[in-house]
Amino acid sequence: MIIHKDCLFFRGDIPCKPHKESGYHCEDCPAYKKVSGKILIIKLGAIGDVIRTTPLLGKIRNEFPGAHITWLTYSPDILSKAWVDRILNVSAENIELIKNINFDWLINLDKDGIAVSLTNCVNAKKKSGFTIDEFGHAKPIASKAEEHKWLTGLFDDLNKQNTKHYVQEIFEICGYDFSGEEYILEVESSHNNWDIDKTKKVVGLNTGCGGRWTSRLWPTDYWVKLAKELLLNNYEVILLGGEQEDVKNKFIQKESGAKYFGFYPLKTFTALMNNCDTIVSAVTMAMHLAIGLKKNLILFNNIFNKNEFYLYGRGEILEPDFDCDCYFSPTCPNDCMQYLYPGKVFEAIKKI
């Protein structure tokens, strides 16, 4: 029997898609598509970091349309199976799997221990990104682009001088020029009957920022004031957040009259965000979801270099009117986000 193990659809242990859909066998299958290269992407990170790395897929697919792409990550649910052939969650089994495949190109864009160790021990003809040094630390593999990304991660003063956004940096690490390639984000249709008035402009207020960098939190009473002002000006206002924002969002709902539907799993949360015209958020996962959904975005920033973020011409970055020294600080001694006033945010929303 003829078995096309080099076909992009071949699974090895279960029936492939052409067989399940049409009953084809390899010898007479019109869908046969020969693999012309094997690429491994290692981007473990948080969900937002994975989302903002997806523009690479469009560039890679354009150059290598027949490549079989594997992606190792902690956030497999956010990736599209239409763009990635094998999506692997980080596990001992999956790490052993990739160690036993000979890749043509390994792209590691993370600098943590697991990622750089794998760069060192996975077989690949070409490697880009970061590997491990003799002390067990991350180091750039070879290029100036890798060294640039490495050094700006080591020294705050160099990071402050950086004028390149993240997508541009990872494109250069892979030897590409960035030409406005968009995030790749799939949205599942939702059956939730959310009470959203689509006759108005819908503004989503994402009130959280995760637990690591609480210095980014905007005062709760500012969210209340902004929501009230938007409602007075005939906007539809929806409060967004996860479980840790639930109590806060219920309070803001009660005080302002904005709508809050609760917190949801990732895919449902993304579908809810997709109902909005404009998203207001600090630097967090929702920011990257908004960019991936091609929404207008008002982005709050106080502790990062604003040049790191690229909004594709659909947003504005707002920072406090206060010269603070809380750069990359988990907490801010001055609570500088209090100097980003609701009136300024409201005017930015109207403008956008």
HELIX and SHEET records of a PDB file:
HELIX    1   1 LYS A   17  SER A   22  1                                   6    
HELIX    2   2 CYS A   26  ASP A   28  5                                   3    
HELIX    3   3 ILE A   47  ILE A   51  1                                   5    
HELIX    4   4 PRO A   55  GLU A   63  1                                   9    
HELIX    5   5 PRO A   76  ILE A   78  5                                   3    
HELIX    6   6 ALA A   92  LYS A   99  1                                   8    
HELIX    7   7 GLY A  113  CYS A  121  1                                   9    
HELIX    8   8 LYS A  144  LEU A  154  1                                  11    
HELIX    9   9 ASP A  156  GLN A  161  1                                   6    
HELIX   10  10 TYR A  166  ILE A  173  1                                   8    
HELIX   11  11 THR A  214  ARG A  216  5                                   3    
HELIX   12  12 THR A  220  LEU A  232  1                                  13    
HELIX   13  13 GLU A  243  GLU A  245  5                                   3    
HELIX   14  14 ASP A  246  SER A  256  1                                  11    
HELIX   15  15 LEU A  266  MET A  273  1                                   8    
HELIX   16  16 MET A  285  GLY A  292  1                                   8    
HELIX   17  17 LYS A  306  GLU A  308  5                                   3    
HELIX   18  18 CYS A  336  TYR A  339  5                                   4    
HELIX   19  19 PRO A  342  LYS A  351  1                                  10    
SHEET    1   A 6 ARG A  86  ASN A  89  0                                        
SHEET    2   A 6 HIS A  68  THR A  73  1                                        
SHEET    3   A 6 LYS A  38  ILE A  42  1                                        
SHEET    4   A 6 PHE A 103  ASN A 108  1                                        
SHEET    5   A 6 ALA A 124  ILE A 132  1                                        
SHEET    6   A 6 ALA A 138  PRO A 140 -1                                        
SHEET    1   B 6 LYS A 259  TYR A 260  0                                        
SHEET    2   B 6 GLU A 236  LEU A 240  1                                        
SHEET    3   B 6 VAL A 202  ASN A 206  1                                        
SHEET    4   B 6 THR A 278  ALA A 282  1                                        
SHEET    5   B 6 ASN A 296  PHE A 300  1                                        
SHEET    6   B 6 GLY A 315  LEU A 318  1                                        
END                                                                             
